[in-house]
Amino acid sequence: PLRDKGYNMNDVIGISGLESAYEDELRGKDGVETITRNSDGVIVNTQLTTVPEPGHTVQLTINSNFQRAVNKALANNIDMINRTYNTGNMKAAAGAAVVIDVKNGGVLAASNYPSFDQNLYATQYDEYSADPSLPLFNRSLQGLYTPGSTFKPAVAVAALDSGLINQYSTVNCTGVYTYYKDYRPRCTQHGHSGNISVVDAIKWSCNIFFYDVGRRLTSDVYDAYAYKMGLAQRTGVEVSESLGRLTTKNDSNYNTSLDIQAAIGQGNTVVTPIQLATYAATLANNGVRYRTHFVKAILDTNTGEVIHETQPEVMDVVEDNGTTFALVRQGMKLVPSTITGKISSYPIAIACKTGTPQRSETYAPGKHYLNAMMIAYLPADDPEIAIGITVEYGGYGARTGDLVVDIANAYFALKDGSLA
C-alpha cells in the first residue's frame, strides 16, 4: 500500500499518534532531479524537473508553553504528595492531567508523569521500554482508572433530570447504609450528617446519599447519562484512546451491592483522564458535550493560510429540565471550601469534585491503597477550561487541589501573555 502511494524504501513516515493520523497531510511531494551524463558517464547537466512540495502544517490546540507548565505542575504535585503524605513503601509515582477548552473541546494540555524526552526516543527506546515506571505509557489517553466520587455528579444529573429527586429531596446520612441486611457500606460523614440534599451531598461527597439515589435510579439510568456526558465513550480525539467501561447489569459479577458501589464510582467502572476532562467540560456546558480534539487547523506551510479549521462539534446533549445542571454546578462550586490548601482561597471561583477510589492492593487488612482523582472547571460561573486528573497511589483526591490551582495560574498567565 505504501509503494502504491509513491513511497520509497527510505522515506520516513508517521507510525503512531497524530503523525500517523495526519500522514497524508504532512507528507508533501518529492521533487525530481534529472541528471544527464555523457557516454563516459560524466554528469554534464542537472536539472530540477519537478519542484518538491512541502506537506501541510498540522496546527494543534495544545500550547507548548502551557503544556510545559502543566507538566511541571503535575510533577510538583506528585512530589508534594510523597513528601507530605506517602512515607510508606508505595509512593505516588505516576499520574496524568488533561486540560480542555470548554468552549470548543480543544485539548490545551495532556500531561503524563513520568514521561520521556522525545529527542532521545530513538536512541534510548530500549531503556524507556524497560523502565518499570512505564514512561512510554500515555496515561492521559490510555490509562484506565476507577473514577471514585468524581462519578457522583453524573448520578446527580441522572436523578435530577429524570425527576427522581429535586433540590428539596433529602437522604438521612447516619454513617451506615442499612437498606440491605447483609451489606452495610459506610460514609465518612466528612462535614455532614442527618438529612442531606443533592447540593450538600456533592459538596461533602456523601456516600449514603448516592448509595440510596443510585439504588433507586439503577445503573441502567445513571449509566445512560454518564455515557452521554463522555464517560466510557469515545471522546473524538484523532488518535487512539482507551474506551473504558461502566458497571452494568450484564457484568458477570453483577449484584445489587455492585449497583450502589458503582453509584459512587467504584464497582467495575474505569475511565481515562481525557474522558474525565471531557465529562467535566460537559458539566460546565450544562450538558452539551463537544468532540474533544487535538488539531486546531491545517495550514499551507508556505503561506500560513488556513486550509481547514476544526469547528466545535456537538457529540451529545443532556436536555436540562431547568435546574439540573444549576444544582450540580452549585454543589461542585462549594467543594473547594471543603479542601485544605490553595484551592479553598483562590480568588477565582473553581468548581470541582474529588475522587478517592480504592485500588485492589492493600497495605493492611481491609486497608486499600487509593488513587487521587479530580475533575474541575473554571471560572465556576463562566467556565473556560475543564480538567481531569489522576495520581496513582496519591491517596485522597483533595491532595490534587493545589495542582488545579497551579493549572489555573498557568492558564491565566497564558491568557495575559506572561507565560513563557
N, C-alpha and C positions, 0 to 999 in steps of 0.2 A: 504493500500500500504506500509506503514512503517513496519507493522508487517511482511508482506511478504518479506521484505528486511532484516529481522532479528533484527529489533529494539525492545528494551524493553520499558516498560512504563516510566521508569525513565531515559532514555537516553536523553542527551542534543543534540539538532540539530540546525543547522543554519536556521533561518527563514526569513532572508532578506539579501540583498546585496551579497557580494562575499561569505560570509559564507553559504548562501543558494545555490548560483550558483555552488559552488565547494564542496558541502557537501559530495559527493561520494569520492572525493579525500582526503578530510580532515578526514573522519570518522575513518578509520582504522578497526581493527577486535578485538572483545573481546576475552580474554583468557577464558579457562575453568579450574576450580579447582574442583577436585574430592575429596569428603570427605567420609571417611569410619567410620561407628560407630559400636559399639558392640551392643549386644542385649539390653543393658541398656541405649542405646542412647549416650553413651560416645564416643567422637571422638578419634579414635585410629590411624588414618592416614589421612594426607592431601597431595595431590599430584597435581602438576600443569600438567594437561594432554594436554592442548593446550596453547601454548605461545601467549600472546596478541601481536598484531602488531599495531604500531602507524600508523596514517594516513600520507599521504604525506604532505610536506610543500608547501604552495602556496606562491611563492615569487612575490611581487608586483613591479611595475615600480616606485611606489612612494617612495621617500627617506624621512624618518621620520624627519630628521633634516631640510631638505629643506621645507617640509610641515609645520613645526612649524614656520619657518622663514616667509613663505608666509601668514600663519595665522596672525602672528604679524603685518606684513606689511599692510594687509587688514584692521585690526582693527585700526591701527595707521592712515591710510588714511581716514577712516570714521570719526575718532575723529578730525583730522585736518580740514576736510570739515565743520564739525559742529562748531568748534571753530572759523574758519576763515570766513565762508560764511553764514551758515544757523543759523540765530538768531531768526527766527520766530517759529511758533508752530510745523511745520512739519520738523523734523530733519532727517538727513540721519542716518538710524538705522539698515540697513541690506545691504548685498551685497554678491558677490561671485567672486572668481578669480581662473581660471584654467590655468595650465601651461602644455604644451605638448612638447615632444621631436619631433622636426621637421623631424628628420631622419627616425623615425620608428613609430610614433603615440602613443608612451607610455606616459601615464599621470604621470607627475612628482609631481604635487600637485593639489589638488582640495579643495579649501578653501571655507568655508561658515561662514558668520557672521550675527547674533550671532550663536554660536554653543553650545555644551554641553559636559560634562565630561562623556566619555564612562564608566568610572569606577562607576559612580553614576546612570547610565541609569536605572537599575532595581529598585533601592531604591527611586529614585526621578522622576520616569516616570510621575506620576500624575502632579507634579509641572511643569515639562518640557512641557507636552502636553497642560497644561492650560495657558502657557505663551503666551501673545498676540504677542510677537516678533517672535514666531514660530522657536525656536532654533532647533527643530527636523526636520524642512523642509530643504531638501537638494537642496538649490537653484542652486548649480553648475549643477546638472543633471535634476532637476525637475522644476526649476523656468523658467517661460516664460516671455520674455521681448521684447518690441519693440526695434529693433536694432538701429534706427536712422541712422545717417550718416556713421556708420560702414558698412552699406549695400552698400554705393556708389562704393567701389572698385569692387563689383560684377557686377554692372551696367556698369562700365567702361570696365571690361573684356568682357562682352557680346557685347558692342558696338564696341570695337576694333577687337575682334575675328571674329565677323560677318561681318566686313567690313563697318559698318555704318559710322564710323569715323576713322581717323588716327591721327598721332601725330600732324599734322598741322591744323586739324579741330578746329574751334572755335565757341563759342556761345557768343553773346553780353549780358553781365550782366548789366542791368540798375537798378537792385534792385527790379524790379517787373516783373513777368512773364505775358505778355499781350496776349498770344495766344488765351485764352478764353475770351469772352466778359463779362461773368457773374462770372468769377472766376479768381482772381488776387493774387496768392500766392507770397510771398516775399522772398528776400535773405538778409542776414545781411550785405553782401558785406564786410565782415571782410578781410581787407588787399588787396582787389581787386575791380576792376570794368572794364567795357568795354569788349573787345574781350578776351576770356579766353580759353586756351587749356585744354586737359584732365589732363595733369600733374599738371598744376596750379589749376585746378578745384578740384583735390584731395587734393592738398596742402592746399588750402584755404577753402575747403568744400563748393564750390559754389552751392547753391540750383538751381539757374536758369539754369546752365549747365546741371544738372542732371534731372530737370523737362523736358527740351527740348529733351535731348537724350533719356530719359525714355519714353516720349510720342511717339517718332519716333520708338523706339525699340518695344514697348508694353510689358506688363508684361509677356505675353506668352514667349517671348525670354529671358528677363533678369531673369525670374524665373527659366528657364531651366538651366541656368548657375549657379545660386545660389544653386539649388539642387545638382548639380554635385560637387560644392565646399564644401558641407556639411551643408547647412542651411535648417532647417525644414526637416531634413533627419536623419535616424539612424546613429549615429557615429560609432557603432560597439562595444561599451563598453559591458562588460559581465553582467552588472546589468541593472535594469530598468531605463529608461530615458524618459523624455517627448519628443514628436515629434515636437511640434510647428506647424506653418503653414506660408505660404506665401500668399500675396494678389493675388487673381486670378480673371479672368473674370467670374468665376462661383459663386463668392460670391453674396449673396442675396442683399447686399447694393452696388454692383459694379456700378461705373460710371467713366467717363473719368478723373475727378479730383482725384478720388481714385487711378487711374493708375499712375498718376505722383507723388502723395504723396508716393506711395509705392516705387517709384524710389529713394526716399531719406530715405527709411527705416521706413516710417510711415504706414498709412493705417491699414490693418488687420494683418500685419506681426508680428509674435512673434517667438523668438528663445531662446535657452538655452545658458548659458555661455560656456558649453562644446562644443556646436556647433560653437560658436564664435571662440573658440581656435582652433578647427578643421579647420574652414574656414581660419583663419589666417595662419595656417600651410600649407594649400593648396596654398595660395598666395605665401608663402615663397618658396614652392616647384615648383613654375612655373606651377601650375595646376594639380599636382599629389596629390591625396588625399589618405592617408593611413588610415587603420582602427584604430580608437582610442581604446586604451585598457589599462586595469589596471594590468593585470597579465603578469609578465615577464617570469616565468618558474614554472614548477612543479618539486620539488626536493624530493629525498629519504631522509626521516627525519633522518635515522640512519647514512647514509654515506655522505649526502650532494650532492650526484651525481644527475646531471640533467637528469630527465626522459623525460621532454618535454620542449622545449623553444619556446616561441612565436616569430614567424618570421614576419617581416614587410609585410603587406598585402595591395596591392593597391585596393582600392574600386572604384575609378573612376579617369578619366583623362580628363582634358580640353586640347585639342590639341592647342598648341600655334602656331600662324601664323608667328612667328618670332620676333615680337615686343610687343605683347600684354602684357605679364607679366613684361617685362622690363620697359615699360612705367608706368604701375600701381605701380610697386615697386619703381620707381623713384619718383612718386608723394608721396607715403607713407613715403619715406625716408626724404622728405622735411617737413613733418608735424611737427616733434619736434621743428623746428625752429620757428613755429608759437605759441608755448606753453610757457607760463611763468613758470619757475621752473627748477628743476634739469635736466629734460629730454632734454632741449634745449642745454645744455653744456656737456652732458655725453660724456666721452672720446671714447666710442664705439658706432658706428652709430646704431641707433634704427629706424626701420620703423614702423609706426603706423597709425591708423585712429581713430579719436574721434567720439563719437556719443552723441547727446543731445536730445533724444526723449521726446516728450510731454507725460505726464500722463493725465488721464481723469479728475483728480481733479484740481480745480482752487483755487487760493488764492486771486484773484481779478478778476473783469470782463475781460474775454479774456486772463488772465494770468494763464498759466498752470504750475503745478509743473513738474519738469524734473528729469529724471534718467541720471546718468553719465555712459556712456558706452565707452569701448575702446577695440580695437584689436591691437596687436603688435607682432613683431618678431624681433629677434636679434641674432647675429650681422646682420645688414641690408644686407651686401654683401655676407655673408656666413652663413645663418641662422642655429641656433641650437635649439632655443626654440621659441614657439609661445604662446601667452597669450590672454585670453578672460576675460573681466572684466565687472561687473555691480555693481553700487552702487545706491540703491533705494533712491529717493529724493536727489541724490547727486548734482543735477544741471548740469553744463556744463561738458562734457566729459573730457575736458582738465584738470580738477581737479584730475584726476586719473594718471596724468603724473608722479608724484612722486612715486606712487605705482609701476608703471612699472620699474622705476629706482631701487627701493628697491628690487623688484623681481630679476632684473638683477644682483645687487650686491650679493644677496644670491646665485644665480646660479653660478656666477664666484667664490665665496668663496667655494661652494660645489666642483667645479672642481679642485681648488688648494688645497683642503683638510683642509681649515681653518674654515669651517662651522661646528660648534659643537652645 
